[in-house]
Amino acid sequence: MSQAIAVEKLSKKFVLGALQRDTMLRERLVSLLRSPFRGRSASPNILWALRDVSFRVDAGEVVGIIGRNGAGKSTLLKVLSKITYPTSGTVQVGGRVASLLEVGTGFHEELTGRENIYLNGSILGMKHGEVAAKLDSIVDFAGVAQFLDTPIKRYSTGMRLRLGFAVAAHLDPDVLIVDEVLAVGDAGFQRKCLNTMEGLRSGGRTVLFVSHNMAAVENLCSRCIWIDGGQVCMDGSPREVIEAYMNTFANAREAMADLRSVQNRRGSGEIRYTGVEYLTSTGEPLQVVRSGDSFVIRFHYHAHKPVAYPSFGLRLYTEFGTLITDTSTWHHGIDIPLVLPGDGYVDLHIDFLNLLPARYYFSLWITGAASPVHDNVEHCAQLDVELANVYSSGRMLDSRSGIVFFPQRWKVHEAILAGAACKAGEK
């Protein structure tokens, strides 16, 4: 079987704060004016986003790439897509490559949706007639027929994403590179994406698929690569790699009492989460959480300086990375004008936990007016939900019943009961 991708000892270095070669002349002049006032002895802050990464992908393989935020996954895809170049090592990608790395990648803002479809086709080396033959299919998939002749700059984020994926998947790429396409868009669009990638796999196309949705990776991919700290930690069958990756979160329960020790986080750091507690409604520590419980989740934080209008938020995931909910103080319309330096906490009151018994993980974030992200910590706290007699029937619900349950009442019509009584009388 022929190789579609060959990566050998790939490394990528970023010098933080340094101007890149494609910086505008105006920014170069500002840098020159500032340089006399900077300390000459300060050493550059170097970040190795990738370090000695090697792997090969055969034509027709669908390979999932997993890892925490900041692990180097997106940088790897950008190098493979020739959006950025490696510091060292070699990369070989055969055939037409279509990439969807960010919303609107490859679009020209002033051109219409129709014009951008033809532009992307020409970049891939397709003739005008070839693109025209696929135009209706692309437009139908993206659902943008009404806005096809509208400039892309007028499109919403969802419209850009749908058109971007439709173009990338339908213009006959030999290699399709997709980064977190399932993180945006509604459920219907996500199903379309998965079905399309399944079709590409059956058609012998090569797909690199980055996602935090472990269930999608396991179901779609024939192979999985786990990247952490810019290096390949494991490369093998999706089930084995995902299991090893998820096991790294096994200490979340112990670590959640002291999030200050968590190193793998991003943000300005002006305010950070320091701990998570589960409490009863009266403020006592809660040892066991059961389906149907009411309880309080207390999020401790420390602010190093005054922070204006912070928003405290969380995302709750299943054990396999399916997002259950994304919520925050902002969603509830709670404006916090100022947080003073020092320690503090915010409480999230859960009136009725309608999760079924299983293990779940929290990812926490704090955003603000001055900085887009103050703190972001992935899979840092674990929530184990235990069995409970939620329907007072003596029959416990477990994880086989799904993810969530709803307060409900069944009513059996009297005719059914009468029929049952007659049947019993006949016997």
C-alpha positions as CSV (number, residue, x, y, z in Angstrom):
1,M,0.0,0.0,0.0
2,S,1.4,3.4,-0.9
3,Q,2.2,6.0,1.7
4,A,0.2,9.2,1.9
5,I,2.1,11.0,4.7
6,A,5.7,10.5,5.9
7,V,7.0,12.5,8.9
8,E,10.6,12.1,10.1
9,K,12.1,13.8,13.2
10,L,9.8,16.8,12.8
11,S,10.4,19.7,15.2
12,K,8.9,23.2,15.3
13,K,10.2,26.0,17.5
14,F,8.6,29.3,18.3
15,V,10.4,32.2,19.8
16,L,7.7,33.9,21.9
17,G,7.5,37.6,21.5
18,A,9.8,37.6,18.5
19,L,8.7,39.1,15.1
20,Q,8.3,36.5,12.4
21,R,9.8,36.9,8.9
22,D,6.4,37.9,7.4
23,T,5.8,40.8,9.9
24,M,4.7,44.1,8.4
25,L,7.3,46.9,7.9
26,R,5.4,49.1,10.4
27,E,5.8,46.5,13.1
28,R,9.5,46.0,12.2
29,L,10.1,49.8,12.7
30,V,8.3,49.8,16.0
31,S,10.5,46.9,17.1
32,L,13.7,48.7,16.1
33,L,12.5,51.8,18.1
34,R,11.8,49.7,21.2
35,S,15.0,47.6,21.1
36,P,17.3,50.2,22.7
37,F,15.1,50.2,25.8
38,R,15.1,46.5,26.2
39,G,17.6,44.6,28.3
40,R,20.3,43.1,26.1
41,S,20.9,40.2,28.4
42,A,17.4,38.7,28.3
43,S,17.4,35.3,26.7
44,P,14.7,34.5,24.2
45,N,11.6,32.6,25.4
46,I,11.6,29.5,23.2
47,L,8.7,27.1,22.9
48,W,9.1,23.7,21.2
49,A,5.6,23.0,19.9
50,L,6.8,19.8,18.3
51,R,9.9,17.7,19.1
52,D,11.2,14.8,17.0
53,V,7.8,13.6,15.8
54,S,7.9,10.7,13.4
55,F,5.1,8.6,11.9
56,R,3.8,7.3,8.5
57,V,0.2,7.1,7.2
58,D,-0.8,4.8,4.4
59,A,-3.2,5.9,1.7
60,G,-6.8,5.2,2.7
61,E,-6.1,5.3,6.5
62,V,-8.3,7.4,8.8
63,V,-6.0,8.5,11.7
64,G,-7.3,10.2,14.8
65,I,-5.0,12.6,16.6
66,I,-5.7,13.2,20.3
67,G,-4.2,15.1,23.2
68,R,-4.7,17.9,25.6
69,N,-5.0,21.5,24.5
70,G,-1.5,22.9,23.8
71,A,-0.1,19.4,23.1
72,G,1.0,20.4,19.6
73,K,-1.8,18.8,17.5
74,S,-2.8,21.9,15.6
75,T,0.8,22.9,15.0
76,L,1.4,19.4,13.4
77,L,-1.6,19.8,11.1
78,K,-0.4,23.3,10.1
79,V,3.0,21.9,9.1
80,L,1.4,19.1,7.2
81,S,-0.8,21.7,5.4
82,K,2.2,23.9,4.6
83,I,0.7,26.8,6.5
84,T,3.9,26.9,8.6
85,Y,7.2,25.3,8.0
86,P,9.2,23.0,10.3
87,T,12.3,24.1,12.2
88,S,13.9,20.7,11.4
89,G,12.9,17.3,10.1
90,T,11.1,16.3,6.9
91,V,7.4,16.1,5.9
92,Q,6.1,14.4,2.7
93,V,2.4,14.5,1.8
94,G,1.3,13.0,-1.5
95,G,-1.5,14.2,-3.7
96,R,-4.1,16.9,-3.2
97,V,-4.4,18.1,0.4
98,A,-7.5,19.8,1.7
99,S,-7.4,21.3,5.2
100,L,-10.0,22.7,7.6
101,L,-8.0,23.9,10.6
102,E,-9.9,27.0,11.6
103,V,-13.3,28.5,10.7
104,G,-12.9,30.0,7.2
105,T,-9.4,28.8,6.5
106,G,-8.6,29.4,2.8
107,F,-11.4,31.9,2.2
108,H,-11.0,35.4,0.8
109,E,-13.2,37.8,2.8
110,E,-14.2,40.0,-0.2
111,L,-15.2,37.1,-2.5
112,T,-18.6,35.5,-2.5
113,G,-19.3,31.9,-1.4
114,R,-19.5,30.8,-5.0
115,E,-16.2,32.5,-5.9
116,N,-14.4,31.0,-2.9
117,I,-15.5,27.5,-3.9
118,Y,-13.9,28.0,-7.4
119,L,-10.8,29.6,-5.8
120,N,-10.3,26.6,-3.5
121,G,-10.8,24.2,-6.4
122,S,-8.1,26.0,-8.4
123,I,-5.7,25.9,-5.5
124,L,-6.2,22.1,-5.4
125,G,-5.4,22.0,-9.1
126,M,-8.9,21.3,-10.4
127,K,-10.4,22.7,-13.6
128,H,-13.4,25.0,-13.7
129,G,-15.6,22.3,-15.1
130,E,-14.6,19.8,-12.3
131,V,-15.6,22.3,-9.6
132,A,-18.8,23.3,-11.4
133,A,-19.8,19.6,-11.4
134,K,-19.6,19.5,-7.6
135,L,-21.0,22.9,-6.9
136,D,-24.6,21.9,-6.2
137,S,-23.4,19.1,-3.9
138,I,-21.2,21.5,-1.9
139,V,-23.9,24.1,-1.6
140,D,-26.5,21.6,-0.5
141,F,-24.2,20.1,2.1
142,A,-23.3,23.5,3.5
143,G,-26.9,24.8,3.4
144,V,-25.9,28.3,2.1
145,A,-27.8,28.4,-1.2
146,Q,-29.5,31.6,-0.2
147,F,-26.2,33.3,0.5
148,L,-24.1,31.8,-2.2
149,D,-23.5,35.1,-4.0
150,T,-22.9,37.0,-0.7
151,P,-19.3,37.9,0.3
152,I,-17.9,35.5,2.9
153,K,-17.3,38.4,5.3
154,R,-21.0,38.6,5.8
155,Y,-21.3,34.9,6.8
156,S,-21.9,33.8,10.4
157,T,-19.3,31.5,12.1
158,G,-21.6,28.5,11.5
159,M,-22.0,29.3,7.8
160,R,-18.3,29.6,7.3
161,L,-17.6,26.3,9.0
162,R,-20.3,24.4,7.0
163,L,-19.0,25.8,3.7
164,G,-15.4,25.3,4.7
165,F,-15.9,21.6,5.5
166,A,-18.1,21.1,2.4
167,V,-15.4,22.6,0.1
168,A,-12.6,20.6,1.8
169,A,-14.4,17.3,1.6
170,H,-16.0,17.5,-1.8
171,L,-13.2,18.7,-4.0
172,D,-11.6,15.3,-4.4
173,P,-8.7,15.6,-1.9
174,D,-6.3,12.7,-1.6
175,V,-5.7,13.8,2.0
176,L,-8.2,15.6,4.2
177,I,-7.0,17.2,7.3
178,V,-9.6,18.3,9.8
179,D,-9.1,20.0,13.2
180,E,-12.0,19.9,15.7
181,V,-14.8,20.2,13.1
182,L,-17.2,18.6,15.6
183,A,-16.5,21.3,18.2
184,V,-18.7,23.8,16.3
185,G,-22.1,23.4,14.6
186,D,-25.3,21.7,15.5
187,A,-25.9,17.9,15.8
188,G,-27.2,17.6,12.3
189,F,-24.1,19.2,10.8
190,Q,-21.9,17.0,12.9
191,R,-23.6,13.9,11.7
192,K,-23.1,15.1,8.1
193,C,-19.4,15.5,8.8
194,L,-19.0,12.1,10.3
195,N,-20.9,10.5,7.4
196,T,-18.8,12.3,4.8
197,M,-15.5,11.3,6.5
198,E,-16.8,7.7,6.6
199,G,-17.5,7.9,2.9
200,L,-14.0,9.2,2.2
201,R,-12.6,6.3,4.2
202,S,-14.6,3.8,2.1
203,G,-13.4,5.6,-1.0
204,G,-9.8,5.1,-0.2
205,R,-9.0,8.7,0.9
206,T,-6.7,9.5,3.7
207,V,-8.1,11.5,6.6
208,L,-6.3,13.1,9.7
209,F,-8.9,13.8,12.3
210,V,-8.2,15.8,15.4
211,S,-11.0,15.7,18.0
212,H,-11.6,15.7,21.8
213,N,-14.6,13.4,21.1
214,M,-13.1,10.0,21.9
215,A,-16.3,8.1,20.9
216,A,-16.1,9.7,17.4
217,V,-12.3,8.9,17.1
218,E,-12.9,5.3,18.1
219,N,-15.8,4.7,15.8
220,L,-14.4,6.6,12.7
221,C,-10.6,5.9,12.9
222,S,-8.6,2.8,12.1
223,R,-5.6,4.1,14.0
224,C,-4.9,6.8,16.7
225,I,-1.9,8.9,17.6
226,W,-1.6,10.5,21.0
227,I,0.5,13.6,21.2
228,D,1.6,15.3,24.4
229,G,4.2,18.0,25.0
230,G,4.9,18.1,21.3
231,Q,5.9,14.4,21.1
232,V,4.2,11.1,20.1
233,C,3.3,9.3,23.3
234,M,1.5,6.4,21.6
235,D,0.5,5.2,18.2
236,G,-1.8,2.2,17.7
237,S,-5.4,1.0,17.7
238,P,-7.9,3.7,18.8
239,R,-9.3,1.7,21.7
240,E,-5.8,1.0,23.3
241,V,-4.5,4.6,22.7
242,I,-7.7,6.2,24.0
243,E,-7.7,4.0,27.1
244,A,-4.1,5.0,27.8
245,Y,-4.8,8.6,27.2
246,M,-7.9,8.6,29.5
247,N,-5.9,6.8,32.2
248,T,-3.8,10.0,32.5
249,F,-6.9,11.7,34.0
250,A,-7.3,9.0,36.6
251,N,-5.7,11.2,39.3
252,A,-8.1,14.1,38.7
253,R,-10.1,13.1,41.8
254,E,-7.0,13.5,44.0
255,A,-5.7,16.6,42.1
256,M,-8.9,18.5,42.2
257,A,-8.4,19.6,45.9
258,D,-5.3,21.5,44.7
259,L,-5.4,22.7,41.1
260,R,-2.4,24.9,41.8
261,S,-0.2,22.0,41.0
262,V,-1.6,21.5,37.5
263,Q,1.0,22.6,35.0
264,N,-0.8,21.9,31.7
265,R,-3.0,25.0,31.5
266,R,-3.1,28.1,29.4
267,G,-4.2,31.8,29.9
268,S,-2.8,35.0,31.2
269,G,-2.7,33.6,34.8
270,E,-4.0,36.8,36.3
271,I,-6.7,34.8,38.0
272,R,-6.6,31.0,38.2
273,Y,-8.6,28.1,39.6
274,T,-6.9,26.6,42.7
275,G,-9.4,23.8,43.7
276,V,-12.7,22.1,43.4
277,E,-15.0,20.8,46.2
278,Y,-18.3,18.9,46.3
279,L,-20.4,20.0,49.2
280,T,-23.9,19.4,50.6
281,S,-26.5,22.2,50.6
282,T,-25.4,23.0,54.1
283,G,-21.7,23.3,53.2
284,E,-20.5,19.9,54.4
285,P,-18.0,17.9,52.3
286,L,-19.9,15.4,50.1
287,Q,-18.2,12.0,49.9
288,V,-20.6,10.3,47.4
289,V,-22.6,11.9,44.5
290,R,-25.7,10.0,43.3
291,S,-28.1,10.4,40.4
292,G,-30.8,12.8,41.5
293,D,-28.8,14.5,44.2
294,S,-28.8,18.2,45.0
295,F,-25.4,19.5,45.9
296,V,-22.9,22.4,45.5
297,I,-19.7,22.5,43.4
298,R,-17.3,25.1,44.9
299,F,-14.7,26.4,42.5
300,H,-11.8,28.1,44.4
301,Y,-9.6,30.7,42.7
302,H,-6.7,33.0,43.3
303,A,-6.4,36.5,41.7
304,H,-2.8,37.9,41.4
305,K,-4.2,41.4,40.6
306,P,-7.6,43.1,40.2
307,V,-9.5,41.5,37.4
308,A,-12.4,43.2,35.7
309,Y,-15.5,41.3,34.6
310,P,-14.3,37.8,34.8
311,S,-16.6,34.9,33.7
312,F,-16.2,31.6,35.5
313,G,-17.2,28.6,33.4
314,L,-17.0,24.9,33.0
315,R,-17.5,22.1,30.4
316,L,-18.6,18.7,31.5
317,Y,-17.6,15.6,29.5
318,T,-18.3,11.9,29.5
319,E,-15.4,9.6,30.0
320,F,-15.0,9.3,26.2
321,G,-14.9,13.1,25.6
322,T,-18.6,13.7,24.6
323,L,-19.5,17.2,25.7
324,I,-22.5,17.2,28.0
325,T,-22.8,20.9,28.9
326,D,-20.9,24.2,28.6
327,T,-22.0,26.7,31.1
328,S,-20.7,29.8,32.9
329,T,-21.7,32.9,35.0
330,W,-21.9,34.7,31.7
331,H,-24.6,32.3,30.4
332,H,-26.7,33.2,33.5
333,G,-26.3,36.9,33.0
334,I,-24.1,37.4,36.1
335,D,-21.8,40.4,35.7
336,I,-18.9,40.5,38.1
337,P,-17.5,44.1,37.9
338,L,-14.2,43.4,39.7
339,V,-12.4,40.6,41.5
340,L,-9.9,41.8,44.1
341,P,-6.4,40.2,44.5
342,G,-6.4,37.2,46.8
343,D,-8.3,33.9,47.3
344,G,-12.0,33.4,46.7
345,Y,-14.6,31.0,45.4
346,V,-17.8,30.7,43.3
347,D,-20.5,28.1,44.0
348,L,-22.5,26.2,41.4
349,H,-25.8,24.9,42.9
350,I,-27.1,21.7,41.3
351,D,-30.8,21.3,42.3
352,F,-31.2,17.9,40.7
353,L,-28.4,15.9,39.1
354,N,-29.9,14.1,36.1
355,L,-26.7,12.3,35.1
356,L,-26.7,8.5,35.1
357,P,-24.0,6.6,37.0
358,A,-20.7,6.9,35.3
359,R,-17.4,8.9,35.5
360,Y,-17.4,12.5,34.2
361,Y,-14.7,15.1,33.8
362,F,-14.7,18.9,34.2
363,S,-12.7,21.3,32.1
364,L,-12.6,24.8,33.7
365,W,-12.1,28.3,32.2
366,I,-12.0,31.9,33.3
367,T,-12.3,34.6,30.6
368,G,-12.4,38.4,31.1
369,A,-12.7,41.8,29.4
370,A,-9.0,42.5,29.4
371,S,-7.8,39.0,28.3
372,P,-9.7,36.5,26.2
373,V,-8.5,33.7,28.5
374,H,-7.2,34.0,32.1
375,D,-7.2,30.3,32.9
376,N,-8.1,27.1,31.0
377,V,-7.6,23.7,32.6
378,E,-8.6,20.6,30.7
379,H,-10.0,17.5,32.4
380,C,-8.9,18.7,35.8
381,A,-11.7,17.4,38.1
382,Q,-13.4,14.1,38.1
383,L,-17.1,13.5,39.1
384,D,-18.1,9.9,39.9
385,V,-21.9,9.5,39.9
386,E,-23.1,6.5,41.8
387,L,-26.3,4.4,41.6
388,A,-29.5,5.7,43.1
389,N,-33.1,4.6,43.5
390,V,-34.3,7.7,41.5
391,Y,-37.7,6.4,40.7
392,S,-38.4,4.9,44.2
393,S,-39.0,1.5,42.5
394,G,-36.1,-0.3,44.0
395,R,-34.7,-0.7,40.5
396,M,-31.4,1.1,40.0
397,L,-30.5,2.9,36.8
398,D,-27.0,2.4,35.5
399,S,-24.8,3.6,32.7
400,R,-26.4,1.2,30.2
401,S,-29.5,3.5,30.2
402,G,-27.6,6.4,28.6
403,I,-26.0,9.6,29.8
404,V,-29.0,11.5,31.4
405,F,-32.4,10.8,32.7
406,F,-35.4,13.0,33.2
407,P,-37.9,13.4,36.1
408,Q,-41.0,11.6,34.7
409,R,-44.2,9.7,35.5
410,W,-45.8,6.8,33.7
411,K,-49.6,6.3,33.7
412,V,-51.0,3.0,32.5
413,H,-54.6,3.2,31.1
414,E,-57.3,1.4,33.1
415,A,-58.2,-0.7,30.1
416,I,-54.8,-2.3,30.1
417,L,-55.1,-3.2,33.8
418,A,-58.6,-4.6,33.3
419,G,-57.3,-6.7,30.4
420,A,-54.6,-8.1,32.6
421,A,-57.0,-8.9,35.3
422,C,-59.3,-10.8,32.9
423,K,-56.3,-12.8,31.6
424,A,-55.3,-13.7,35.1
425,G,-58.9,-14.9,35.8
426,E,-58.9,-17.2,32.8
427,K,-56.0,-19.0,34.2
